[in-house]
Amino acid sequence: MTLSVFAQRNALLISLITLAFSLYGALSHHISAASLPFFMAAYIVQAALYCLPLLLIAKLGRRLPTLLSFGLTTVYSIAIVSLILANYKLYSLYGFYINSFVLNIITTPGGIEALGANASTYKTLALYNVIGLALYAAFIRYAAAEKLFSYLPSKRCSLSLLLLCFVFQAMSYAAANHKADRDILNASNAIAWYMPITAKSFLRKLGIAGRSEDGLEGRTKGGRVDYPQVDPTSLNIKQAYNIVWLVAESWRFDMLDKRIMPATNAFAANNIRYTHHYSGGNGTRMGMFTQFYGLYGSYWFDILREGKSPLLIDTLIANNYQMKAFTSAKFTYPEFNKTIFSRFTDQQLHSDAKGHGWQRDQRNTTKLIDYIENTEHPFFTFMFFESAHANYYFPDKNIIEPDYLKNFDYLDTNISKHIKGIKNRYINSNNHLDSQIARVINSLKQSEKMDNTIIVITGDHGEEFMEKGRWGHNSTFSEEQVRVPMILHIPGQPAAQHDFLSSHLDLPATVLQALGINIDPKLHSYGSNLLSPQYQRDYTVVSDWHGNSLVTKNIKYVMSSKARQLGNNITTIDDTPITADDIQANDKKTLTKFIKDVSRFYK
């Protein structure tokens, strides 16, 4: 077999794989008949781009050793096919393709562990690799692609047709983007790694009227961060309470139930519970960031770049607090060792990433209790629980839903078919989470530290089980993904249950006020003191890697580019789709207020 024939057979395989999964994407996105010409032209361009390196290798092959040329062709073909398959498997699980967020997971220490893959997943992956390589070898051996290529027009004609497809799909997308043609924009999302070309300014100069997708836009400034706007060393704590800050992975609002989590539910009833509380993100990064900084998640990237610690942590350190943080994941992913806990020493950061989440939680809870009982006042301690993280593991004694999926393998589990059994795993894991939170609460009571300790108990984000069409988190801003429990214990404060809109953004201002620091929250956050009689929040902001979503008492307005692709741009508060025409005047004013204020902490 010549190198040219070998390259042609690999090119045909890549083109067929690309077509198969592009059609899968088209069916998943329910693209319209009107967008089919654009879709096919975009597919042809995408497949050509994937095959272009094969042409280059074939050209260079004349100057390279034969074995090297064949090796490069094989490695590239297997790699690109594997990426295409991985892209669409990722989409089937989470609703998005490989992007900068996924690359961050892969390249950041602790990221792979955070995905929750188990031994069964790796065995299945190994089996798929063996089968895939066998099918690849058989295709290359027996598929006479060179005969099909012989029917193609001349090279000049083929290149002209390819150029025509490129211009057509590029112009179609640019016009659709300018006019907000949802048919073509939706069709472009069906093709993994589609590279859009826009021309709004050019089209405006030509006098062609356009509009945004809904008539409203929101942008963030970015750049040099002006945070905090107060010197933490000037803040003197008047009421030096200990602080125990407990955050549970993927803990959504309706899990705080007397059947699922009896101990935590009882504690909430005797303290301050917020029933309509929103995380600041639909993923761990933004959910954690917002509750310590009080800033919108869109500030994460610049805070990370500048290595700024939260005002709350800086103030505690300036007032000689003992500091210790525990996690059943890793502090390196997301990069909390470079943000929230950047001023903690290695001895002050304890991580445990061995075994299942519930096993790590048990070991870490023991260490946390030991720290609480044997550390001098005042102290701050933090704990991140992993019990409720996928794959939702738990010991037998925490089985309260016996009808659960016994083996949850990401690669070969039909999520939609088994979603009830998967959710039951989640419920059981939350029952275990309850037992560990109870251990911490009992320790504080037995050590008689409850009366001089602030306790924060919340989740980093929620978890969806196909209630709105997705599984997991980090995809859309559905209630299931962004609403979390919120429990506060503040010495001297009576028990209460509040049903008003509240946010993670309020936590820094609330805790600082409880410590006796009377400063304007506007100097360091987008939050307010939850304990203030005048507390009122007209809107909150929930973020992901790609942008923000505005949440009012009535609507959600999505500005994240990824979430817009996966869901609806505007919904009611319970995620029912609406249009811009349905937005009430007060909510339009709220959106305008947000846009004016979103860059407050940039210079």
Summary of the structure (lengths in Angstrom):
residues: 603
radius of gyration: 26.8
end to end distance: 63.3
largest distance: 85.6
contacts: 1999
relative contact order: 0.13
helix: 50%
strand: 13%
